C-alpha cells in the first residue's frame, strides 16, 4: 500500500487590532524609525488587548482554518499549539483551545520550540497522520509576545508582536503535501535567547520580577549570526531530502525575524525578494505564529497555486531550527 500523502486542508490567521508603530516606540525607548526600518525592516506590530490571551488569538485563527478546510471542530483528532507564551503553565493552551472550539474528540498538547515551533508541530502532525493514528490535526502557532517583552529595553521591544496562524492537516492527493522535514537543535546556544524567571530553576519571586527575569533576554548579534547560518542550510537540506533543488522553489515562507536575515537566506537560495512572503513590516516577529500567519496571508493573497513548491523555514530559541518542503 502506498504511503498517505499529508498536506494542508485549510489555513487561518488572526491579529489583534491595536498597532504599535515605530513612532510609538520612539516615545518609549531611545530609538528611531530610521534605525528600526534599516536594521529590521519592521514598521509596526500588533498588541493583544488586555483581556486577550494566547488561546483567544489561537481560537480565531483556528475557526478560519476549520472553515477553509470545510471541517467542524468535532472532526479534529489532535490539536497541537506551538507557543512560548501559553495562557498559563498548565493546563496547556491546546487544552484551553480544545474547550473553546468544542473539539471534543481531539487530544491536545503544547509544543515548545520557540520560533521553530510551528514547523516542529507540522512534522509531528504529519507523522501522526501517516502512521494512521489520526485523520485531521489542527496545528496552531500563537503568541502574545507583548506579555514577555520589556518595553524599556530597546534591544528587544522593537522586535516582537502578537498574533496567531493555524492550519488543518489531513490526507491530500498523491504527489502533493509535505515532502520533507529538517528539524534541528543546539542546546549549547540556549542562553542567547531565553526567559529564566518563573520556571523551576528560578521560581517567580519579588527579586526575580524586580530583576526583570520574566522578560525575554537576547543576545541579538549572536542570534543574528546563527540565523543567517541556519536558515539557508536548513532549507537546502530539506530540499535535498525531498529530491528538489533551489530552482524548484515557487515561494519561500520564512520566519519573520529580520528582513536582513530573510535577504541573506534568499541570496543563498538564489531567489529574488518577490519569491518570499514577507509581512514583518506589519507584524514584527511573532515567534511560532510568524510562519503560519505568513502562509495564511500568502494563500489569502492568491500567491499559492496548486502544485507550487513551498519551502517553510525558521529558527528560534533553544536554539532550534526547522524547514519543510510542501507541494501545495
Ligand atoms: N534603536 C537604536 N539603536 C539601537 C537599538 C534600537 N532599537 N537597539 C540596539 N541599538 C544600538 C545598540 O545599542 C548598538 O549600539 P553600540 O554599537 O553603541 O553598542 C548598535 O545599535 C548596534 O547594535 P547591534 O546589536 O549590533 O545591531 P544589529 O545590527 O545586530 O541589530 C538586531 C540588532 C535587530 C536585534 C539584530 O541583531 C537581530 O535582528 N538579531 C536577531 C534577533 C532575532 O531574530 N531574535 C529572534 C527571536 S525569536 C524567538 O525565539 C523569540
Boltz pocket constraint, residues with backbone or C-beta under 6 A from the ligand:
constraints:
  - pocket:
      binder: B
      contacts: [[A, 30], [A, 31], [A, 32], [A, 35], [A, 36], [A, 39], [A, 40], [A, 114], [A, 115], [A, 154], [A, 155], [A, 158], [A, 193], [A, 218], [A, 219], [A, 220], [A, 221], [A, 223], [A, 224], [A, 227], [A, 257], [A, 258], [A, 285], [A, 287], [A, 315], [A, 316], [A, 317]]
      max_distance: 6.0
